[in-house]
Amino acid sequence: MNARALWHTAGVILLNAAGNFALTVGMKRAPAAAGPVLALLQPFAAAGIVLLIGWMLLRLRLLQIADLSFVLPLTAVGYILNAAMGAALLGEQVTLTRWAGAFLITGGAALTSMTPARSRRKQEEREAAATGREGGEP
């Protein structure tokens, strides 16, 4: 994986976890009678939304530089981070079944990370288009 894809992937994972955490804190702190729309006015909920907007923008950029079949499984590592934050910081009881599911997803991500971030054919097509050649011909 190239350095740019690695940094984008790390950013996507961290922004997703931080955004989900902040949004959860904000929604839990909101009065029950406020409803979901008014609850978004809570500072943590608003911060969570901003972080998740940043996550989506960075994820869109990552999808420009790497294949979907690479991005989706690799960013799924965030499931373990989300479960850990829920358990450690929110006092959630994460069952063994939930942990197993999160680790199974991460295992698949580890297998996926052993492949190139971009399939060779697509990369050759982009390079050919950038240089004005068709079909990768010299």
C-alpha positions in Angstrom: 0.0 0.0 0.0 1.4 3.4 -0.8 1.9 6.0 1.9 -0.9 8.3 0.6 -3.5 5.5 0.8 -2.2 4.5 4.2 -2.6 8.0 5.6 -6.0 8.3 4.1 -7.1 4.9 5.5 -5.9 5.8 9.0 -7.7 9.1 8.8 -10.9 7.5 7.7 -10.8 4.9 10.5 -10.0 7.5 13.2 -12.5 10.1 12.0 -15.2 7.5 11.9 -14.5 6.2 15.4 -14.2 9.7 16.8 -17.4 10.9 15.0 -19.4 7.9 16.2 -18.2 8.4 19.8 -19.0 12.1 19.9 -22.4 11.6 18.3 -23.2 8.8 20.8 -22.2 11.0 23.8 -24.2 13.9 22.4 -27.3 11.8 21.8 -27.1 10.2 25.3 -26.8 13.6 27.0 -29.8 15.1 25.2 -33.0 15.1 27.1 -35.3 12.2 26.0 -38.1 14.6 25.2 -35.9 16.6 22.8 -36.3 14.1 20.0 -33.5 13.3 17.5 -33.6 16.6 15.6 -33.3 18.9 18.7 -30.7 16.5 20.2 -28.4 17.4 17.4 -28.0 20.8 19.0 -26.0 19.2 21.8 -22.3 20.2 21.4 -21.0 16.6 21.3 -23.7 15.6 18.8 -22.8 18.6 16.6 -19.1 17.8 16.9 -19.9 14.2 15.9 -21.7 15.3 12.8 -18.7 17.6 11.8 -16.3 14.7 12.3 -18.5 12.3 10.3 -18.7 14.9 7.5 -14.9 15.0 7.5 -14.9 11.1 7.5 -17.2 11.0 4.5 -15.1 13.6 2.5 -11.8 11.8 3.3 -13.4 8.4 2.5 -14.5 9.8 -0.9 -10.9 10.9 -1.5 -9.7 7.4 -0.5 -12.1 5.8 -3.0 -10.5 8.0 -5.7 -7.0 6.5 -5.0 -7.9 3.0 -4.1 -10.3 0.2 -5.1 -13.6 -0.3 -3.3 -12.7 -3.9 -2.7 -9.6 -2.7 -0.8 -11.1 0.2 1.0 -14.2 -1.3 2.5 -12.6 -4.3 4.3 -9.6 -2.3 5.4 -11.6 0.5 7.0 -13.7 -2.1 8.8 -10.9 -2.2 11.3 -12.8 0.6 12.9 -15.3 -1.9 14.2 -12.8 -3.0 16.8 -11.9 0.6 17.7 -15.6 1.5 18.0 -16.2 -1.5 20.3 -13.2 -0.7 22.4 -14.2 2.9 22.8 -17.8 1.9 23.7 -16.5 -0.5 26.3 -13.8 1.7 27.8 -15.2 5.2 27.5 -19.0 4.7 27.5 -19.2 1.7 29.9 -21.0 -0.4 27.3 -21.0 -4.2 27.9 -19.5 -5.7 24.7 -20.3 -9.3 24.6 -17.9 -12.1 23.4 -20.0 -12.5 20.3 -19.6 -8.8 19.4 -15.9 -9.0 20.0 -15.7 -12.1 17.8 -17.6 -10.4 15.0 -15.3 -7.3 15.2 -12.2 -9.5 15.1 -13.5 -11.6 12.2 -14.0 -8.4 10.2 -10.5 -7.3 11.1 -9.1 -10.6 10.1 -10.6 -10.2 6.6 -9.2 -6.7 6.5 -5.7 -8.0 7.3 -6.0 -10.4 4.3 -7.2 -7.6 2.1 -4.4 -5.3 3.1 -1.9 -7.8 1.6 -3.2 -6.8 -1.9 -2.4 -3.7 -3.8 -4.6 -0.7 -3.1 -5.3 -0.4 -6.8 -5.9 -3.1 -9.3 -3.2 -3.1 -12.0 -5.6 -2.8 -14.9 -7.3 0.3 -13.5 -3.9 1.9 -12.7 -2.7 1.2 -16.2 -5.9 2.7 -17.7 -5.4 5.9 -15.6 -1.8 6.2 -16.6 -2.6 5.7 -20.2 -5.4 8.3 -20.0 -3.0 10.7 -18.3 -0.4 10.4 -21.0 -2.9 10.4 -23.8 -2.3 6.8 -24.8 -5.1 4.3 -25.4 -5.2 0.8 -24.0 -1.7 1.2 -22.4 0.0 1.2 -25.8 3.5 2.8 -26.1 
